[in-house]
Amino acid sequence: MHMYTRLRHHFEEFIQLTNEEFDYVCSFFRYTKFRRHTILIQPGELVEHEYFIIKGLLKTFLVDENGKEHILQFAMENWWVSDYQALNTHERSSFNIQCLEDVEAFYLSLADKNRLCSEMHKMEHFFRMKSTSGFLSLQKRVIALMKNDALSRYNQLYEQYPSLFQRVTKSMIAAYLGVSRETLSRFNIRQVQK
């Protein structure tokens, strides 16, 4: 599928655009590629863009004072990723975002997004719906972390994103779930050993 076609399909989950409208919207987006292991954002940096992933996988993480990695998010095809707090408040980033695979993406600056939303109600609606969806997913994750045991969180993740288990290591799954690698190994692991 052509990369712009994928972007159009993504928009059309919530809105319909004429060809002229879509061409105009695309003029705000820039295409880029990143190699595996590339760091898109590091703590202390100013964040200027958000990224729509066409192909590949990234992780958003932080490292605590003991050197332990905590994964906040994986972002795969058709997902958006950035340090949204830093982007929207013009503060410096507190996260790392790293490519786990070679990545193809579109990026959009906050200024361009704001301009696009002010000029086209449809795009404002699209981004509001995506933000709401992202907030609801984050809320579910926080509730699961507070309420569910590690095995339940593991099973929920597997049911929701089974392909993720073929793309990342057990250590990364453990860091995302907030458990040790040893705890994860005690579960009936369904993924191929990496």
Salt bridges, closest charged atoms under 4 A:
GLU12 OE2 - ARG8 NE 3.05
GLU13 OE2 - HIS10 ND1 3.44
GLU13 OE1 - LYS130 NZ 3.97
GLU21 OE1 - LYS122 NZ 2.83
GLU50 OE2 - LYS113 NZ 2.90
ASP64 OD2 - HIS70 NE2 2.93
GLU69 OE2 - LYS59 NZ 2.88
GLU77 OE1 - ARG167 NH1 2.95
GLU101 OE1 - ARG167 NH2 2.74
ASP102 OD2 - ARG35 NH1 3.26
GLU119 OE2 - ARG115 NE 2.94
GLU124 OE1 - HIS121 ND1 3.94
GLU124 OE2 - ARG128 NE 3.87
